[in-house]
Amino acid sequence: MAYSKVKYEDIKKLCNLVFKRFGFNEKESETITDVLLLSDLYGIESHGIQRLVKYYSEIKGGLININSEIKIVKETPVSAVLDAQAGMGQLVGEKAMNMAIEKAETSGIGMVVVRNSNHYGIAGYYARMAEKKGLLGISMTNSPAVIVPTFGKEAMLGTNPIAISMPAEPYPFLLDMSTSVVTRGKIEVYNKRQEPLPLGLGLNSEGEDTTDPGDILYNVPRKLGGGLLPLGGSKELTGGHKGYGFALAVEMFTAILSGGFTGNYVHLDGSDGSGTCHSFFAVNYGIFGDKKSIEDSFSKYLNELRDSKKAKGAVRIYTHGEKEIEAYNDKMKNGVSMNDITLKEINDICEYFDIQMSDYISKI
């Protein structure tokens, strides 16, 4: 499958315009675009611009309400519950994490949970919002069920990512991971590339290992059985029950605490939004001691990990967040790689809005 490189600023301008044509205002369009494209800059193709066609179809289908008004259901000095009213996930995500940050700066900790939302992009974006303010940031989201529980063959949990970020030198710490072996978006990428899945990623309708992306992308939405495997795979021997447990914990921190839908009730179509739930935590770790000493201690440990003895043939040990920062710097300088099928999908959306894509994007 062919890829082309485009300038970040070019695709950013086009993205902003497309979201404005959807009906979002200037600030909203910029927020959605920033979240979406950070994924591409970090080298996470599955959650970047290739998701534009998903938002296009969900807005046209009524799944996303562009005129929604976020409702505060309950609030305390350290917590809040928000109802997104079927709005765009990135917009409620930014508001919720900003609320958590404000509460943490005032009270030491802020915890905000959200119900009735939609896909919000990469969880790491929101965790880093807190990190950039000198706080410990955590964000989680559930999603439509696509993970099969250990010993099961029916998707019951979302890919349910967890992101944690904290200041450190020379790189901030950023763990951003799904609780499945891979995300559904990566299955979409394999499908676009017309490549078979590696064994160990998913199961077919009979609960058997599959290499066919269609067994996930076609079967799961139609409740035909099968799905992605949790971290650790299909067996307890390899720790699959641990990934299953992490996915379940995310459901608890998002759907259960917010009073929303668990992954097996989050839907892919309908007029009232998908029902996706999120959680956002910000912690001023100065409540535990001197902030500078805590940061220095963490930075020292991360550097010791990088400098520790390497396995035979290995040249480098990474800590979480390094690869993303390096990918970001490279792509800002040298351009973002885009799948040609994704470019065609974007062009189709542009034609719908009477936009000449070639006026904005030229291949490097």
Steps between C-alpha positions, in 0.01 A plus 500: 500500500643837393560789738557868426650773716317827552589810702342514844389863460327414171297213640423709811351782291291254300383318813394825664302595190328160479388514864369854447302369202362231731358790705753548780626850579862609459615412852319165501648409161850582623457287811373198309776538241773531765391178672458314171833600346707455816439130448659517152789708634560236766504230231165349604334464160198313636362800693608786275368654181380161377218542754363802312275277290364347824400843633353594162271197495407537868408868465296430185334204673406699808726311740690821580296809588703805396263732687512318834546693824706329768303460823649491851305225678678514837798694634712522816826687569699196379265326255237538232272290281431636151242395242641564150152493344631294205754768414848473347729309733797733454299801615365346820842342556674837497236655728509209745878492533514878542248463784713226657811719469328800664382283789846348544663842508252608769444183703792273405296256293231523233286214371248546219299223334290528184206307360306512169803601292668378182851402389748749648824421317816390680480484879856631525394845377302561818757347736759733351271800551552448875871418463559829317354677805746325732249237614459125480236431236291189440227439243298195403211429265278208422376427148265266312566142607772332295708313764410141580529408871737218590342165400222682309420546131266800519626860510399650835752779570645790303870537418491731804829694491683634803734800477727629779737796468734679741775761462857369475831591335608481223166348388163504674367158591203395284343156516211475253377145444191309409402208720467282189799353316440762228235765443210462259655785300807287431276226365354764267854585386576132427177484303591811297839351426331170403737320737418197719501547875785346698379206708410586856308822437144381465247219484240402241133428571587156635754637746796379293813693401454699179718689253203655315430866594141443386443263789532805726373786282199312359406248768525708817261787408245239388528302824616192309767411754875539521702809577835634609700329771586676826863575582666166566295313240243224532662295777555551872848354450602810301313744725185557296295522819711802602416695185137400545520634856648832383222540242242430768663754735469766228128423471477557876687834488297626202155346453427390855615818677328728246173305494541434128516201265750216534671392177244232415230772484706772329361504147639575158181654362193682627371853551606545862878469470714195556480514881879494537630588849829661608691583817758772569725532804748773587720482809723769647765264635624780720245366751744212554819704544726748323401502131852566373643211705228266370568602139878467545459154652276387215733643234796324664321165495392539137859578401622197694254286305629640169860442605448150639659194339354412161408161359721345235450680170308789659640852466254703707253479786208742473278641770137573422456823308846513338393351169201733480715811559755389241225417248341841565824686431568298184152544354484872575825535304462237227125458458227255601471165320148436377350186354385564140161344580463748786587784262228377263249491787592858593465605138149348488405702809647813342294444186186474713578843648613643164860537621794453263735281705786585261471865610612394847704182470796429277712190541857558617 
